[in-house]
Amino acid sequence: MVDAKMLGKISSAPGFIAALDQSGGSTPKALSLYGISESDYQGDEEMFRLMHAMRVRIMSAPAFTGDKVIGAILFERTMDGDVDGQPVPSYLWEKRGVVPFLKVDKGLEAEQNGVQMMKAMPDLDALLVRGREKGIFGTKMRSVIAEADKAGIAAVVKQQFEVGRQIIGQGLVPIIEPEVSIKSPTKEEAEAILRDEIAQQLDKLPTGENVMLKLTIPTVADFYAPLIAHKSVIRVVALSGGYTTADACEKLSHNRGMIASFSRALTEKLRVSMSDAEFNSSLAETIDQIYAASVNKA
């Protein structure tokens, strides 16, 4: 059963969702941007320990509260970790007022038909049960679209919704994320195909089955307005997709009803060498910037 208080916050509260879900493949790059090079640690365990320390620093910062950050997407290891002895999901909700989500995909297949499908998730049900028991509200899973290939995009969306319904069956809310690469030479055309395919899948959902969508900021402002208005969509959030914080916020501000779910754009200015005061000030400034783009539309 979906938590009613969390659902109320996610569906209507002003703010944005922080993406703190870099996993094995993207962790070295995230640490490098933070100022920790691969020569500074040995092995995955030390790498993930350093990443968790960075995330704890973010989650416990004064500005990281439900007043502006309404949700946070976690990597599995982050979900299993703690902050000051308290499990991360309960810390986020009980101490910070932030709704916890869990990244559940296991990475991407090789590109075919202009897209990268999600790898198989044979242990998904067990992970969902564990997440629900830890207080997780919803999930996120990512596919990537590189070209405006109708068959490829249809396959991505079909897979996303099939897994999404499995997640709904476990009492969680899925974030469907078919990312269109900002580097795609056919980005606008791909977005047109994607919007139609998502709309078709949404229309097939039984009454009472609802999803969230995480989409690349569209080339044409308000292009996803029909999806935002759909009865089965709780909320539509935007990924930063490699844009700088300034560019992502500027583009997002032109899309009504769409809020941020940024990863790199959230942590872009943070460095391990910062004092706590510098770190907290920089993060607060970025949170204010992303919040404004999510709430105040041009």
C-alpha positions as CSV (number, residue, x, y, z in Angstrom):
1,M,0.0,0.0,0.0
2,V,1.4,3.4,-1.0
3,D,2.0,5.7,1.9
4,A,-0.7,8.4,1.7
5,K,1.4,11.2,3.4
6,M,4.3,10.6,1.0
7,L,1.9,10.4,-2.0
8,G,0.4,13.8,-1.0
9,K,3.8,15.4,-0.7
10,I,5.1,14.0,-4.0
11,S,1.9,14.8,-6.0
12,S,1.3,18.4,-4.9
13,A,4.1,19.9,-2.8
14,P,6.3,22.6,-4.4
15,G,9.9,21.6,-4.8
16,F,12.0,19.0,-6.7
17,I,13.5,15.5,-6.4
18,A,17.2,15.1,-5.8
19,A,18.9,12.3,-7.7
20,L,21.5,10.7,-5.4
21,D,21.6,7.4,-7.3
22,Q,24.9,7.2,-9.1
23,S,25.8,3.5,-9.2
24,G,29.0,1.5,-9.9
25,G,29.6,2.7,-13.4
26,S,29.0,6.4,-12.8
27,T,30.4,6.7,-9.3
28,P,34.1,7.3,-10.3
29,K,33.0,10.3,-12.5
30,A,30.8,11.6,-9.7
31,L,33.7,11.4,-7.2
32,S,36.1,13.0,-9.7
33,L,33.8,16.0,-10.1
34,Y,33.7,16.2,-6.3
35,G,37.4,16.3,-6.2
36,I,38.3,12.7,-5.4
37,S,40.3,11.0,-8.2
38,E,40.5,7.3,-8.8
39,S,44.1,7.3,-7.4
40,D,42.7,8.4,-4.0
41,Y,41.0,5.0,-3.3
42,Q,41.5,1.3,-3.9
43,G,38.6,-1.0,-4.8
44,D,34.9,-0.7,-4.9
45,E,34.3,-0.8,-1.2
46,E,36.4,2.3,-0.5
47,M,34.9,4.0,-3.5
48,F,31.4,3.4,-2.3
49,R,32.4,4.5,1.2
50,L,33.6,7.8,-0.1
51,M,30.4,8.2,-2.2
52,H,28.3,7.5,0.8
53,A,30.1,10.1,2.8
54,M,29.4,12.7,0.1
55,R,25.7,11.8,0.1
56,V,25.5,11.9,3.9
57,R,27.1,15.4,3.7
58,I,24.4,16.4,1.2
59,M,21.4,14.8,3.0
60,S,22.4,16.3,6.4
61,A,23.0,19.8,5.1
62,P,20.7,22.5,6.6
63,A,19.1,23.3,3.2
64,F,18.4,19.7,2.3
65,T,14.8,19.5,3.7
66,G,11.3,18.8,2.5
67,D,10.7,22.5,2.2
68,K,12.3,22.5,-1.2
69,V,13.6,19.0,-1.8
70,I,10.5,16.8,-1.7
71,G,12.1,13.6,-2.7
72,A,15.5,11.8,-3.1
73,I,16.4,8.9,-5.4
74,L,18.9,6.5,-3.8
75,F,21.3,3.9,-5.0
76,E,20.7,0.5,-3.3
77,R,23.9,0.8,-1.2
78,T,22.7,4.2,0.0
79,M,19.4,2.8,1.0
80,D,21.2,0.1,3.0
81,G,23.4,2.7,4.6
82,D,22.7,5.1,7.5
83,V,23.1,8.6,8.7
84,D,24.1,9.0,12.4
85,G,23.0,5.5,13.0
86,Q,19.6,5.8,11.4
87,P,18.7,4.0,8.1
88,V,18.8,6.4,5.2
89,P,15.2,6.1,4.1
90,S,13.8,6.7,7.6
91,Y,16.3,9.5,8.2
92,L,15.2,11.3,5.0
93,W,11.5,11.0,5.8
94,E,11.4,11.4,9.6
95,K,14.2,13.9,10.0
96,R,14.2,15.8,6.8
97,G,10.7,15.5,5.4
98,V,12.1,14.1,2.1
99,V,10.3,11.1,0.3
100,P,12.8,8.3,-0.5
101,F,12.9,6.5,-3.9
102,L,15.2,3.7,-5.0
103,K,17.0,3.2,-8.3
104,V,16.2,-0.4,-9.3
105,D,17.6,-0.9,-12.8
106,K,20.8,-2.9,-13.3
107,G,22.2,-0.9,-16.2
108,L,21.8,-0.8,-19.9
109,E,22.0,-3.2,-22.8
110,A,24.2,-2.4,-25.8
111,E,22.5,0.0,-28.2
112,Q,20.2,-1.5,-30.8
113,N,17.6,0.3,-33.0
114,G,18.9,3.6,-31.6
115,V,18.1,2.8,-28.0
116,Q,19.5,1.1,-25.0
117,M,17.1,-1.2,-23.2
118,M,17.3,-2.0,-19.5
119,K,19.2,-5.2,-18.5
120,A,17.1,-8.0,-17.0
121,M,16.2,-7.6,-13.3
122,P,15.6,-11.2,-12.1
123,D,15.8,-10.2,-8.4
124,L,13.5,-7.2,-8.7
125,D,10.7,-8.5,-6.5
126,A,13.0,-9.3,-3.7
127,L,14.6,-5.8,-3.9
128,L,11.1,-4.2,-4.0
129,V,10.0,-6.0,-0.9
130,R,13.2,-5.0,0.9
131,G,12.8,-1.4,-0.2
132,R,9.2,-1.3,1.0
133,E,10.2,-2.7,4.4
134,K,12.9,0.0,4.7
135,G,10.3,2.8,4.0
136,I,10.9,3.4,0.3
137,F,8.0,5.1,-1.5
138,G,8.8,4.6,-5.1
139,T,11.5,3.5,-7.7
140,K,13.3,4.8,-10.7
141,M,14.7,2.9,-13.7
142,R,16.4,4.3,-16.8
143,S,16.6,3.5,-20.5
144,V,18.3,5.7,-23.1
145,I,17.1,6.9,-26.5
146,A,19.8,8.0,-28.9
147,E,17.9,8.2,-32.2
148,A,14.3,8.8,-33.4
149,D,13.7,5.1,-34.2
150,K,10.1,4.3,-33.8
151,A,10.5,0.6,-33.2
152,G,13.3,1.1,-30.7
153,I,11.5,3.8,-28.7
154,A,8.3,1.7,-28.6
155,A,10.3,-1.2,-27.2
156,V,11.9,1.0,-24.5
157,V,8.5,2.3,-23.4
158,K,6.9,-1.1,-23.5
159,Q,9.6,-2.5,-21.3
160,Q,9.4,0.4,-18.9
161,F,5.7,0.0,-18.4
162,E,5.9,-3.8,-18.0
163,V,8.4,-3.4,-15.2
164,G,6.4,-0.4,-13.9
165,R,3.4,-2.6,-13.4
166,Q,5.5,-5.1,-11.5
167,I,6.6,-2.3,-9.2
168,I,3.0,-1.1,-8.7
169,G,2.1,-4.7,-7.8
170,Q,4.5,-4.5,-4.9
171,G,2.9,-1.4,-3.5
172,L,5.4,1.2,-4.8
173,V,5.2,4.0,-7.3
174,P,7.5,3.7,-10.3
175,I,9.3,6.5,-12.0
176,I,9.4,5.7,-15.7
177,E,12.6,7.1,-17.2
178,P,13.2,6.8,-20.9
179,E,15.9,9.4,-21.3
180,V,16.4,11.1,-24.7
181,S,20.1,11.9,-25.0
182,I,20.7,15.7,-25.3
183,K,23.3,14.8,-27.9
184,S,20.9,13.1,-30.2
185,P,20.9,14.6,-33.7
186,T,17.2,13.7,-33.8
187,K,16.2,14.8,-30.3
188,E,13.0,16.7,-31.2
189,E,11.8,13.9,-33.5
190,A,12.6,11.3,-30.8
191,E,10.6,13.3,-28.3
192,A,7.5,13.3,-30.6
193,I,7.6,9.5,-30.9
194,L,8.3,9.1,-27.2
195,R,5.3,11.2,-26.2
196,D,2.9,9.2,-28.4
197,E,4.3,5.9,-27.1
198,I,4.0,6.9,-23.4
199,A,0.5,8.2,-24.0
200,Q,-0.6,4.9,-25.4
201,Q,0.8,3.0,-22.5
202,L,-0.7,5.4,-20.0
203,D,-4.1,4.8,-21.6
204,K,-3.7,1.1,-21.0
205,L,-3.2,1.4,-17.3
206,P,-6.1,0.2,-15.2
207,T,-7.8,2.8,-13.0
208,G,-5.9,3.2,-9.7
209,E,-2.5,2.3,-11.2
210,N,-0.4,5.4,-11.4
211,V,3.2,6.3,-12.4
212,M,5.6,9.1,-12.4
213,L,7.6,10.1,-15.5
214,K,11.2,11.3,-15.6
215,L,12.0,12.9,-19.0
216,T,14.7,14.9,-20.7
217,I,13.8,18.6,-20.8
218,P,12.1,18.8,-24.2
219,T,13.3,20.9,-27.2
220,V,9.9,22.5,-27.5
221,A,8.6,24.1,-24.3
222,D,5.6,22.5,-22.6
223,F,5.8,19.6,-25.1
224,Y,4.9,17.1,-22.4
225,A,1.9,19.0,-21.2
226,P,-0.6,16.2,-22.3
227,L,1.4,13.7,-20.2
228,I,1.5,16.0,-17.2
229,A,-2.3,16.3,-17.4
230,H,-2.9,12.5,-17.8
231,K,-5.1,11.0,-15.1
232,S,-2.6,8.1,-14.4
233,V,0.5,10.4,-14.0
234,I,1.3,11.6,-10.4
235,R,4.0,13.9,-11.5
236,V,6.5,14.6,-14.3
237,V,10.1,15.3,-13.4
238,A,13.0,16.4,-15.5
239,L,16.5,15.0,-15.7
240,S,19.4,17.4,-16.3
241,G,21.0,15.1,-18.9
242,G,24.4,16.6,-18.9
243,Y,23.3,20.2,-19.1
244,T,25.0,22.6,-16.6
245,T,22.9,23.7,-13.6
246,A,22.3,27.1,-15.2
247,D,21.2,25.6,-18.6
248,A,19.1,22.9,-17.1
249,C,17.3,25.4,-14.8
250,E,16.8,27.9,-17.6
251,K,15.2,25.3,-19.9
252,L,13.1,23.8,-17.1
253,S,11.7,27.2,-16.2
254,H,9.8,27.2,-19.6
255,N,8.0,23.9,-18.9
256,R,4.9,24.3,-16.7
257,G,4.1,21.5,-14.4
258,M,7.5,19.9,-14.8
259,I,9.8,19.8,-11.8
260,A,13.5,18.9,-11.5
261,S,15.1,15.6,-10.6
262,F,18.7,16.6,-11.1
263,S,21.9,14.6,-10.3
264,R,25.0,16.2,-11.7
265,A,23.4,19.6,-11.8
266,L,22.7,19.4,-8.1
267,T,26.2,18.5,-7.1
268,E,28.1,20.5,-9.8
269,K,29.6,23.1,-7.5
270,L,30.3,20.8,-4.5
271,R,33.9,19.9,-3.6
272,V,35.3,17.6,-0.9
273,S,37.9,20.3,0.0
274,M,35.1,22.7,1.1
275,S,34.6,23.6,4.7
276,D,31.2,22.6,6.0
277,A,30.2,26.3,5.9
278,E,31.3,26.6,2.2
279,F,29.7,23.3,1.3
280,N,26.4,24.1,2.9
281,S,26.3,27.6,1.4
282,S,27.0,26.3,-2.1
283,L,24.4,23.5,-1.8
284,A,21.8,25.9,-0.5
285,E,22.4,28.3,-3.4
286,T,22.0,25.4,-5.9
287,I,18.9,24.1,-4.2
288,D,17.3,27.6,-4.3
289,Q,18.2,27.8,-8.0
290,I,16.7,24.4,-8.9
291,Y,13.6,25.0,-6.7
292,A,13.0,28.3,-8.5
293,A,13.1,26.7,-11.9
294,S,10.7,23.9,-10.7
295,V,8.2,26.3,-9.1
296,N,8.4,29.7,-10.9
297,K,7.7,29.3,-14.6
298,A,8.7,31.7,-17.2
